Amino acid sequence: MERELTVMSREWCHLCHDLIDRLLPLAAELGWDVRVVDVDADPALEAKWDELVPVVLAGDTELCHYRLDEGAIRAYCGRFPLESAA
């Protein structure tokens, strides 16, 4: 399973930057990668997410938007424990 959280973001959005700044160390702690997608680079994404950004997704599952919900991130990521390096 790929351990990646996606942030739907905008370059000029201060809420997006704040959320990403808080998410990066949390994701690293949990062993997950973060991919940031600029919704303004794709008209379909802009139409879908428009005023909801920032949004944190795990696959198709929306974990939070506007502000980082650390509890939701931990709960979701905790369902997929890291495998031991044996």
SVG drawing of the C-alpha trace seen along z (x, -y; Angstrom):
<svg xmlns="http://www.w3.org/2000/svg" viewBox="-17 -34 33 44">
<polyline fill="none" stroke="black" stroke-width="0.4" points="0.0,0.0 1.3,-3.4 1.5,-5.7 0.7,-9.1 -1.4,-12.0 -2.4,-14.5 -3.0,-18.1 -5.2,-20.0 -3.7,-23.5 -3.2,-26.9 0.1,-28.7 -1.3,-31.9 -3.3,-30.4 -1.9,-31.1 -4.2,-28.4 -2.7,-25.9 0.9,-26.9 0.0,-26.7 -1.6,-23.3 1.3,-21.9 3.8,-23.2 2.0,-21.3 1.3,-18.2 4.9,-17.5 6.4,-16.7 3.3,-14.7 3.3,-12.7 7.1,-12.0 6.5,-10.8 3.8,-8.4 5.9,-7.2 3.7,-8.8 4.7,-10.9 2.9,-14.2 2.1,-15.2 0.9,-18.8 -1.3,-19.5 -2.0,-23.0 -5.7,-23.0 -5.2,-26.1 -3.1,-24.1 -6.0,-21.9 -9.5,-23.4 -11.2,-20.2 -9.5,-20.2 -10.2,-23.9 -13.9,-23.3 -14.1,-20.4 -12.1,-21.8 -12.4,-25.6 -13.2,-27.1 -12.6,-24.0 -8.8,-24.2 -6.7,-23.2 -8.0,-19.6 -6.0,-16.6 -6.9,-13.3 -5.8,-9.7 -6.7,-8.2 -10.4,-9.2 -10.9,-9.7 -11.2,-13.4 -9.5,-13.6 -9.8,-17.4 -10.1,-20.7 -9.2,-24.4 -7.3,-23.4 -5.2,-20.3 -7.2,-17.8 -4.3,-16.0 -6.6,-13.5 -8.2,-12.5 -4.8,-12.1 -3.5,-10.0 -6.6,-7.9 -6.5,-7.2 -2.8,-6.5 -2.9,-4.4 -5.1,-1.9 -2.1,-1.1 0.8,-0.3 4.3,-0.4 5.7,3.1 8.8,4.0 12.0,4.0 13.1,7.6"/>
</svg>
